[in-house]
Amino acid sequence: MLADIEIARRAKARPIGEIGERLGVDAAALLPFGPDKAKISADFIAGLQDRPDGRLVLVTAINPTPAGEGKTTTTVGLGDGLNAIGKKAAICLREPSLGPCFGMKGGAAGGGYAQVVPMEDINLHFTGDFHAITSAHNLLAAMIDNHLYWGNKLEIDSRRVAWRRVVDMNDRALRQVTASLGGVANGFPRETGFDITVASEIMAILCLAEDLADLQARLGRIVVGYRRDRTPVTCRDLKADGAMTVLLKQAMAPNLVQTLENNPALIHGGPFANIAHGCNSVIATKTALKLADYVVTEAGFGADLGAEKFFDIKCRAAGLKPAAAVVVATVRALKMNGGVARGELGAENVAALRKGCVNLGRHIENVKQFGVPPLVAINRFVSDTEAEIAAVQEFVAAQGSEAFVCDHWAKGSAGITALAERVAEVADQGHAQYAPLYPAEMGLFEKIETIAKRIYRANEVLADSKIRDQLRAWEQAGYRELPICIAKTQYSFSTDPSLLGAPEGHGVPVREVRLAAGAGFIVAICGEIMTMPGLPSAPSAEAIGLGDDGEIIGLF
């Protein structure tokens, strides 16, 4: 059996200009990064606004487990499948972060015969977007400390600086640091820390901005800290928004690549769904909708995180109206939700599978709450038995939905045509009645409660008076209508990663709230989730290197 990287290297990629032509993108509108990837120019995108939109399909999943689900792989496979049945389709994905690539999760370019290429480039530096975001973020941080050093005209309270620094790597040692030590020449010492780049508000801003003008306006609204009287200081007050926009100008353009079957893929932006809003950029999605009849996009982690934020943050902000959704599940992961240990997943266990299907059922119910019809993709593994697959299909049918066995990992588009045909039918029928979970005018704490109770099935939200007072203060400052971005573990509906299945009646503790005024949402950090991950005891980086032939080894 070939590894993903070996399959990707055997791919017969077409020149990126040909992929652009398939979408109707002129060669002059492409900024090539070598022969197999390019950015689409802002001028070309601006000229698409009068075209009708295609149909938008969301791919989401059950809660992730070590057994694997394959959401990105299914997104790629479904895009290939739609093209294989004669539809003009494109896919929209997020860019992978270096943190997981060298940590434990791995990359985000799909797998098997449902991948995007060039896989190594996409999973590593790609077109430099993450580096630009990191630089823009840290430029603002440097300008804050510089302002404090040169007299602090804005009267920023150094104890209330809210802007941390970022790096695109898992590094727990940087979570909490003291800056400016070493004497007068180095500034005023203060506590700060680092987040991973994908958690940066600038990442969210780039993914939610409509164009460069909107990007700069959002950057200007970033609240970097507060004065002693608690009035906010913004990025615009520091006059940093112009330089930051310059750094992000090229990064704002969506990236065009291709699948193994030479179908178009736009990969742009990369926020995590457990600590950010977990969706690719609005500009990439909207561009694809103008160029293709069907656009398949994915949202990070399980539907409780990624899909909820896709519907409540991205679709609300961008005016998107999804036509259908696909929930990805595997027999192995459902058995793990049913209590089977990882080492025993290869043995048939229909009873445990049925027990674990409650996780899938909860996600189906949740997607329906947004008025979007869900289908289920059973991402097939070779160890799956006919009895187990039949049990999943029977369960899904009882939920009023349909489940399709998908072999795209092993067979590419040929293994997913049945699902592709049904997705196209559902999308064309126009039955979706998308609506967000809560109205914009609802109070901020009530929005957190609504998500916790309706999506996570919690019975209460636990937050001390300091957090509640902060939310009320933001409401009074004009931020009441912002949506909520929950940061919590991806492994459970609860904030306890060990509670698999479909727990209910639990409490959701809110540890901290952060204002992302530029991105346009409030982040509620729940449980023990960290905005700067750490590396595992045996990180993937230990196995990555260059072989004797100069090619990368150990990368998936």
C-alpha positions as CSV (number, residue, x, y, z in Angstrom):
1,M,0.0,0.0,0.0
2,L,1.4,3.4,-1.1
3,A,1.7,6.2,1.5
4,D,-0.1,9.4,0.8
5,I,3.1,11.2,-0.2
6,E,4.0,8.4,-2.7
7,I,0.6,8.7,-4.3
8,A,0.9,12.5,-4.5
9,R,4.3,12.2,-6.2
10,R,3.0,9.9,-8.8
11,A,0.2,12.3,-9.7
12,K,0.2,13.7,-13.2
13,A,-0.4,17.3,-12.4
14,R,-1.4,19.7,-15.1
15,P,0.0,23.2,-15.5
16,I,-1.8,25.6,-13.2
17,G,-2.9,27.7,-16.1
18,E,-4.9,24.8,-17.5
19,I,-6.7,24.4,-14.1
20,G,-7.5,28.1,-14.2
21,E,-8.9,27.8,-17.7
22,R,-11.3,25.1,-16.6
23,L,-12.7,27.6,-14.1
24,G,-12.7,30.5,-16.6
25,V,-9.7,32.2,-15.0
26,D,-7.5,33.9,-17.6
27,A,-3.8,33.3,-17.4
28,A,-3.3,37.0,-16.9
29,A,-5.3,36.8,-13.7
30,L,-3.0,34.2,-12.1
31,L,0.1,34.9,-10.1
32,P,2.0,31.6,-10.5
33,F,4.1,30.1,-7.7
34,G,5.9,27.6,-9.8
35,P,4.1,25.4,-12.4
36,D,1.5,23.9,-10.0
37,K,0.1,26.7,-7.8
38,A,-1.0,30.3,-8.2
39,K,-2.9,33.1,-6.7
40,I,-6.0,34.7,-8.3
41,S,-5.8,38.4,-8.7
42,A,-8.0,40.8,-6.8
43,D,-8.9,42.7,-10.0
44,F,-10.2,39.5,-11.6
45,I,-12.3,38.6,-8.5
46,A,-13.8,42.1,-8.4
47,G,-15.0,41.6,-12.0
48,L,-17.0,38.5,-11.0
49,Q,-19.6,40.2,-8.8
50,D,-22.5,40.2,-11.3
51,R,-22.3,36.5,-12.0
52,P,-24.8,34.2,-10.3
53,D,-23.7,31.9,-7.5
54,G,-23.3,28.2,-7.6
55,R,-24.6,25.9,-4.9
56,L,-22.6,25.6,-1.6
57,V,-22.1,22.3,0.1
58,L,-20.6,22.0,3.5
59,V,-18.6,18.9,4.6
60,T,-18.4,18.4,8.3
61,A,-17.9,15.4,10.6
62,I,-18.5,13.6,13.9
63,N,-16.1,14.4,16.7
64,P,-12.6,13.5,15.8
65,T,-11.0,10.4,17.4
66,P,-7.6,8.7,17.0
67,A,-9.4,6.2,14.7
68,G,-9.7,8.8,12.0
69,E,-12.7,10.4,10.1
70,G,-11.3,11.8,6.9
71,K,-13.2,15.0,6.5
72,T,-10.7,16.8,4.2
73,T,-10.3,13.6,2.2
74,T,-14.1,13.4,1.7
75,T,-14.2,17.0,0.7
76,V,-11.6,16.4,-2.0
77,G,-13.3,13.1,-3.0
78,L,-16.7,14.7,-3.3
79,G,-15.4,17.5,-5.5
80,D,-13.8,14.9,-7.7
81,G,-17.0,12.9,-7.7
82,L,-19.1,15.8,-8.8
83,N,-16.8,16.5,-11.6
84,A,-16.8,12.9,-12.6
85,I,-20.6,12.9,-13.0
86,G,-20.4,15.9,-15.3
87,K,-20.9,18.8,-12.9
88,K,-18.7,21.8,-12.8
89,A,-17.4,21.8,-9.2
90,A,-14.6,23.3,-7.2
91,I,-13.5,22.6,-3.6
92,C,-12.5,25.2,-1.0
93,L,-10.1,24.1,1.9
94,R,-8.1,25.7,4.6
95,E,-4.3,25.9,4.5
96,P,-2.5,23.5,6.9
97,S,-0.6,24.9,9.9
98,L,3.0,23.9,10.5
99,G,2.1,23.2,14.2
100,P,0.1,20.0,13.5
101,C,2.4,19.0,10.6
102,F,5.3,18.7,13.0
103,G,3.2,17.7,16.0
104,M,0.8,14.8,15.8
105,K,-2.4,15.6,13.7
106,G,-0.6,15.7,10.4
107,G,-1.4,17.8,7.3
108,A,-4.6,18.8,5.7
109,A,-4.3,17.9,2.0
110,G,-6.5,14.8,2.0
111,G,-5.3,11.3,1.7
112,G,-5.1,8.2,-0.5
113,Y,-6.5,9.0,-4.0
114,A,-8.5,12.0,-2.8
115,Q,-5.7,14.6,-2.3
116,V,-4.8,18.0,-3.4
117,V,-1.3,18.6,-4.8
118,P,1.5,19.6,-4.5
119,M,1.0,18.0,-1.2
120,E,4.4,18.8,0.3
121,D,4.2,22.5,-0.6
122,I,0.6,22.8,0.7
123,N,1.5,21.2,4.1
124,L,4.6,23.2,4.5
125,H,5.2,26.9,3.5
126,F,2.8,26.9,0.5
127,T,2.6,30.5,-0.8
128,G,3.7,32.1,2.4
129,D,0.3,33.3,3.6
130,F,0.8,32.1,7.2
131,H,4.2,33.8,7.3
132,A,2.5,37.1,6.2
133,I,-0.1,36.7,8.9
134,T,2.5,36.0,11.5
135,S,4.5,39.1,10.4
136,A,1.5,41.4,10.4
137,H,0.4,40.2,13.8
138,N,3.8,40.6,15.3
139,L,4.3,44.0,13.7
140,L,1.3,45.2,15.7
141,A,2.8,43.7,18.8
142,A,6.1,45.5,18.2
143,M,4.4,48.8,17.6
144,I,2.5,48.5,20.9
145,D,5.7,48.0,22.9
146,N,7.4,50.7,20.9
147,H,4.6,53.1,21.7
148,L,4.9,52.3,25.4
149,Y,8.7,52.9,25.2
150,W,8.4,56.3,23.4
151,G,6.2,58.1,26.0
152,N,2.9,56.3,25.6
153,K,0.9,59.2,24.1
154,L,-2.2,57.0,24.0
155,E,-1.9,56.3,27.7
156,I,-2.1,52.5,27.3
157,D,-2.2,50.7,30.6
158,S,0.7,48.2,30.1
159,R,-1.2,45.8,32.5
160,R,-4.1,45.7,30.1
161,V,-2.4,45.1,26.8
162,A,-4.6,42.4,25.2
163,W,-2.5,41.7,22.0
164,R,-0.2,38.7,22.3
165,R,2.4,37.5,19.8
166,V,2.0,34.5,17.5
167,V,4.2,31.8,15.8
168,D,3.0,29.0,13.6
169,M,4.4,26.2,15.7
170,N,3.3,24.2,18.7
171,D,5.4,25.6,21.6
172,R,4.0,25.3,25.1
173,A,7.0,27.2,26.6
174,L,5.8,30.4,25.0
175,R,2.2,30.3,26.4
176,Q,3.2,32.8,29.1
177,V,6.3,35.0,28.9
178,T,7.7,38.2,30.3
179,A,8.8,40.7,27.7
180,S,11.2,43.7,27.8
181,L,13.5,42.4,30.5
182,G,17.1,43.6,30.6
183,G,17.0,47.2,31.6
184,V,15.8,50.6,30.5
185,A,17.0,50.2,26.9
186,N,14.6,47.3,26.4
187,G,11.4,49.0,27.4
188,F,8.9,48.3,30.2
189,P,8.7,44.7,31.4
190,R,5.2,43.2,31.2
191,E,3.6,39.8,31.1
192,T,2.4,38.5,27.7
193,G,2.5,35.3,25.7
194,F,2.3,33.6,22.3
195,D,-0.6,32.0,20.5
196,I,-0.3,29.7,17.5
197,T,-0.8,31.7,14.2
198,V,-4.0,30.0,13.3
199,A,-5.6,31.5,16.5
200,S,-4.6,35.0,15.5
201,E,-7.4,37.5,15.0
202,I,-5.6,38.5,11.9
203,M,-6.1,35.0,10.5
204,A,-9.8,35.3,11.2
205,I,-9.8,38.8,9.7
206,L,-8.2,37.6,6.5
207,C,-10.7,34.7,6.3
208,L,-13.7,37.0,6.8
209,A,-12.7,40.1,4.9
210,E,-14.4,40.7,1.5
211,D,-11.5,42.7,-0.1
212,L,-8.5,44.7,0.8
213,A,-10.5,47.8,1.9
214,D,-12.6,45.6,4.2
215,L,-9.3,44.0,5.4
216,Q,-7.8,47.3,6.4
217,A,-11.0,48.5,8.1
218,R,-11.2,45.3,10.1
219,L,-7.5,45.6,11.1
220,G,-8.1,49.1,12.2
221,R,-10.9,48.0,14.6
222,I,-8.6,45.5,16.5
223,V,-8.7,46.4,20.2
224,V,-5.1,46.0,21.3
225,G,-5.5,47.1,25.0
226,Y,-7.1,49.5,27.3
227,R,-6.3,52.7,29.2
228,R,-6.5,53.0,33.0
229,D,-10.1,54.3,32.5
230,R,-10.9,51.1,30.6
231,T,-11.4,52.9,27.3
232,P,-10.1,50.8,24.3
233,V,-7.1,51.5,22.2
234,T,-7.2,50.2,18.6
235,C,-4.8,49.2,15.9
236,R,-5.9,52.3,14.0
237,D,-5.0,54.5,17.0
238,L,-1.4,53.1,16.7
239,K,-1.4,53.8,12.9
240,A,-0.5,50.2,12.3
241,D,-3.3,49.2,10.0
242,G,-1.8,50.5,6.8
243,A,1.5,48.7,7.1
244,M,-0.2,45.5,8.2
245,T,-2.4,45.7,5.1
246,V,0.7,46.0,2.9
247,L,2.1,42.9,4.5
248,L,-1.1,41.0,3.8
249,K,-1.9,42.3,0.3
250,Q,-0.6,39.2,-1.5
251,A,-1.8,36.8,1.2
252,M,-5.3,38.1,0.7
253,A,-5.5,36.5,-2.8
254,P,-6.9,33.0,-2.9
255,N,-4.6,30.1,-3.8
256,L,-5.4,27.8,-6.8
257,V,-4.2,24.2,-6.9
258,Q,-5.6,20.9,-8.1
259,T,-6.7,17.5,-7.0
260,L,-5.1,14.3,-8.1
261,E,-7.8,14.2,-10.8
262,N,-6.9,17.7,-12.0
263,N,-10.0,19.4,-10.6
264,P,-9.7,22.9,-9.2
265,A,-9.2,23.6,-5.5
266,L,-9.0,26.9,-3.8
267,I,-7.0,26.7,-0.5
268,H,-6.9,29.9,1.5
269,G,-6.7,30.7,5.2
270,G,-6.4,28.2,8.0
271,P,-8.1,28.9,11.4
272,F,-8.6,25.9,13.7
273,A,-12.2,25.2,14.7
274,N,-11.3,24.4,18.3
275,I,-9.7,27.8,19.1
276,A,-11.0,29.9,16.2
277,H,-13.8,29.9,13.6
278,G,-12.4,27.0,11.6
279,C,-13.4,27.9,8.0
280,N,-11.5,28.8,4.8
281,S,-11.7,32.4,3.6
282,V,-14.9,34.1,2.5
283,I,-13.1,35.5,-0.6
284,A,-12.1,32.0,-1.7
285,T,-15.6,30.6,-1.2
286,K,-17.3,33.5,-2.9
287,T,-14.8,33.4,-5.8
288,A,-15.4,29.7,-6.3
289,L,-19.2,30.2,-6.2
290,K,-18.9,32.6,-9.1
291,L,-16.8,30.2,-11.1
292,A,-18.3,26.8,-10.4
293,D,-21.9,25.4,-10.3
294,Y,-21.1,23.4,-7.1
295,V,-18.6,24.4,-4.4
296,V,-17.7,21.9,-1.7
297,T,-16.1,23.3,1.4
298,E,-15.1,22.0,4.8
299,A,-15.3,23.3,8.4
300,G,-12.8,22.1,11.0
301,F,-13.3,19.2,13.5
302,G,-16.7,18.0,14.4
303,A,-20.0,19.7,13.5
304,D,-20.4,21.0,17.1
305,L,-17.4,23.3,16.4
306,G,-16.7,23.8,12.7
307,A,-20.2,23.5,11.3
308,E,-21.7,25.7,14.1
309,K,-19.2,28.4,13.4
310,F,-19.6,28.0,9.6
311,F,-23.3,28.7,10.0
312,D,-23.3,31.2,12.8
313,I,-20.1,33.2,11.9
314,K,-19.1,32.7,8.3
315,C,-22.4,32.4,6.6
316,R,-24.0,35.1,8.7
317,A,-21.1,37.6,8.0
318,A,-20.8,36.8,4.3
319,G,-24.4,36.3,3.4
320,L,-23.8,32.7,2.3
321,K,-26.7,30.2,1.9
322,P,-25.5,26.6,1.9
323,A,-27.7,24.2,-0.1
324,A,-26.7,20.9,1.6
325,A,-24.3,19.4,4.1
326,V,-22.4,16.1,4.4
327,V,-21.5,14.6,7.8
328,V,-18.5,12.3,7.6
329,A,-18.2,9.3,9.9
330,T,-16.2,6.1,10.0
331,V,-17.2,2.7,11.4
332,R,-14.0,2.7,13.4
333,A,-14.6,6.1,15.0
334,L,-18.2,5.2,15.9
335,K,-17.0,2.0,17.5
336,M,-14.6,4.0,19.6
337,N,-17.4,6.3,20.6
338,G,-19.2,3.1,21.7
339,G,-16.3,2.2,24.0
340,V,-14.0,0.0,21.9
341,A,-10.3,0.5,22.5
342,R,-8.2,1.6,19.6
343,G,-6.3,-1.6,19.4
344,E,-9.5,-3.6,19.0
345,L,-11.2,-1.5,16.3
346,G,-10.4,-4.0,13.6
347,A,-12.8,-6.7,15.0
348,E,-16.5,-6.6,14.1
349,N,-18.5,-5.2,16.9
350,V,-22.0,-4.1,15.8
351,A,-23.3,-3.6,19.4
352,A,-20.6,-1.1,20.2
353,L,-21.1,0.5,16.8
354,R,-24.8,1.1,17.5
355,K,-23.9,2.5,20.9
356,G,-21.4,4.9,19.3
357,C,-23.8,6.0,16.6
358,V,-25.4,8.5,19.1
359,N,-22.5,10.8,18.3
360,L,-23.4,10.8,14.6
361,G,-27.0,11.2,15.5
362,R,-26.3,14.3,17.5
363,H,-24.4,15.9,14.7
364,I,-27.2,15.1,12.2
365,E,-29.7,16.8,14.6
366,N,-27.5,19.8,15.0
367,V,-27.0,20.4,11.3
368,K,-30.8,20.2,10.8
369,Q,-31.2,23.0,13.4
370,F,-29.7,25.4,10.9
371,G,-32.2,24.4,8.2
372,V,-29.7,22.6,6.0
373,P,-30.4,19.0,4.9
374,P,-27.6,16.6,6.0
375,L,-26.4,13.5,4.2
376,V,-23.9,11.0,5.7
377,A,-20.7,9.8,4.1
378,I,-19.4,6.6,5.6
379,N,-15.7,6.9,4.8
380,R,-14.9,3.2,4.4
381,F,-11.9,1.4,5.9
382,V,-10.8,-2.1,4.7
383,S,-11.7,-3.5,8.1
384,D,-15.3,-2.4,7.9
385,T,-17.8,-5.4,7.7
386,E,-21.0,-5.4,5.8
387,A,-23.0,-5.9,9.0
388,E,-21.4,-2.8,10.5
389,I,-22.0,-0.7,7.4
390,A,-25.6,-1.8,7.3
391,A,-26.0,-0.9,11.0
392,V,-24.8,2.7,10.3
393,Q,-27.2,3.0,7.3
394,E,-30.1,1.7,9.4
395,F,-29.3,4.2,12.1
396,V,-29.0,7.1,9.7
397,A,-32.3,6.2,8.0
398,A,-34.0,6.3,11.4
399,Q,-32.7,9.8,11.8
400,G,-34.5,10.8,8.6
401,S,-31.3,11.0,6.5
402,E,-29.3,8.9,4.1
403,A,-25.9,7.3,4.4
404,F,-23.6,6.5,1.5
405,V,-20.6,4.2,1.6
406,C,-17.6,6.1,0.1
407,D,-14.4,4.5,-1.2
408,H,-12.8,7.7,-2.4
409,W,-9.6,7.1,-0.4
410,A,-8.9,3.9,-2.4
411,K,-10.7,4.6,-5.6
412,G,-10.8,8.4,-6.0
413,S,-14.0,9.8,-7.7
414,A,-15.1,6.3,-8.7
415,G,-15.7,5.5,-5.1
416,I,-18.0,8.4,-4.2
417,T,-20.2,8.9,-7.3
418,A,-23.4,7.8,-5.5
419,L,-22.9,10.4,-2.8
420,A,-22.0,13.0,-5.4
421,E,-25.2,12.3,-7.4
422,R,-27.4,12.6,-4.3
423,V,-25.6,15.8,-3.1
424,A,-26.2,17.4,-6.5
425,E,-29.9,16.4,-6.3
426,V,-30.4,17.7,-2.8
427,A,-28.6,21.0,-3.6
428,D,-30.6,21.5,-6.8
429,Q,-33.9,20.9,-5.1
430,G,-33.4,24.0,-3.1
431,H,-35.0,22.8,0.1
432,A,-32.4,24.3,2.4
433,Q,-33.8,27.1,4.6
434,Y,-30.6,28.2,6.3
435,A,-30.9,30.3,9.4
436,P,-28.3,31.0,12.2
437,L,-28.9,29.5,15.6
438,Y,-29.5,32.8,17.4
439,P,-30.5,36.3,16.5
440,A,-27.8,39.0,16.4
441,E,-29.6,41.1,19.0
442,M,-29.5,38.4,21.7
443,G,-27.2,39.2,24.6
444,L,-23.7,37.8,24.5
445,F,-24.0,35.5,27.5
446,E,-27.3,34.3,26.2
447,K,-25.7,33.4,22.9
448,I,-23.1,31.3,24.7
449,E,-25.9,29.6,26.6
450,T,-27.8,28.9,23.4
451,I,-24.8,27.2,21.8
452,A,-24.0,25.2,25.0
453,K,-27.6,24.0,25.4
454,R,-28.7,23.5,21.8
455,I,-25.5,22.2,20.3
456,Y,-23.6,20.7,23.2
457,R,-26.7,19.7,25.2
458,A,-25.3,21.2,28.4
459,N,-27.6,22.2,31.2
460,E,-25.7,25.3,32.2
461,V,-22.8,27.6,31.4
462,L,-20.4,28.2,34.3
463,A,-18.9,31.7,34.3
464,D,-17.9,33.9,37.2
465,S,-19.0,37.5,37.7
466,K,-15.8,38.9,36.1
467,I,-16.6,37.2,32.8
468,R,-20.3,38.2,32.9
469,D,-19.4,41.8,33.8
470,Q,-16.9,41.9,30.8
471,L,-19.6,40.6,28.4
472,R,-22.0,43.3,29.7
473,A,-19.4,46.0,29.3
474,W,-18.8,44.9,25.7
475,E,-22.5,45.1,25.0
476,Q,-22.6,48.6,26.3
477,A,-19.6,49.5,24.1
478,G,-21.6,48.5,21.0
479,Y,-20.5,44.8,20.5
480,R,-23.8,43.2,21.5
481,E,-24.6,42.0,18.0
482,L,-21.3,40.1,17.5
483,P,-21.6,36.3,17.2
484,I,-19.8,33.9,19.6
485,C,-16.7,31.8,18.7
486,I,-16.4,29.0,21.3
487,A,-13.0,27.6,22.0
488,K,-13.1,24.1,23.5
489,T,-11.9,20.6,23.0
490,Q,-12.8,19.0,19.7
491,Y,-13.0,15.5,21.1
492,S,-16.4,15.8,22.9
493,F,-19.6,17.7,23.0
494,S,-18.6,18.6,26.5
495,T,-15.4,20.3,27.6
496,D,-14.1,17.0,28.9
497,P,-12.2,15.2,26.0
498,S,-12.8,11.8,27.6
499,L,-16.6,12.1,27.4
500,L,-17.3,10.4,24.0
501,G,-20.6,9.6,22.5
502,A,-23.3,12.2,23.1
503,P,-23.1,13.4,26.7
504,E,-25.8,15.7,28.0
505,G,-26.7,17.6,31.1
506,H,-23.1,18.7,31.7
507,G,-21.8,22.2,32.5
508,V,-19.7,24.3,30.2
509,P,-17.1,26.4,32.2
510,V,-16.0,29.6,30.5
511,R,-12.5,30.4,31.6
512,E,-11.9,33.6,29.6
513,V,-13.5,35.8,27.0
514,R,-11.7,37.8,24.3
515,L,-12.9,40.5,22.1
516,A,-12.1,40.1,18.4
517,A,-13.5,43.4,17.2
518,G,-11.8,43.3,13.9
519,A,-12.8,39.8,13.0
520,G,-16.3,40.5,14.4
521,F,-16.9,38.0,17.1
522,I,-16.4,37.2,20.8
523,V,-14.2,34.3,21.7
524,A,-15.3,32.2,24.8
525,I,-12.5,30.0,26.0
526,C,-14.0,26.9,27.7
527,G,-12.5,24.2,29.8
528,E,-8.8,23.4,29.4
529,I,-8.3,24.3,25.7
530,M,-5.1,26.2,24.9
531,T,-4.6,28.8,22.2
532,M,-1.0,27.6,22.0
533,P,-0.7,23.8,21.6
534,G,2.2,21.8,22.8
535,L,4.1,19.0,21.0
536,P,3.5,15.4,22.0
537,S,6.1,13.1,23.6
538,A,7.1,11.9,20.1
539,P,6.4,14.7,17.7
540,S,6.1,14.0,13.9
541,A,9.1,16.2,13.4
542,E,11.3,13.4,14.7
543,A,10.5,11.4,11.6
544,I,10.7,14.1,9.0
545,G,13.8,14.8,6.9
546,L,15.4,14.6,3.5
547,G,16.3,11.3,1.8
548,D,19.4,10.5,-0.1
549,D,17.6,11.7,-3.3
550,G,16.8,15.1,-1.7
551,E,13.1,14.4,-1.4
552,I,11.2,14.8,1.8
553,I,10.6,11.7,3.9
554,G,8.4,11.1,6.9
555,L,5.7,13.6,5.9
556,F,2.6,11.4,6.1
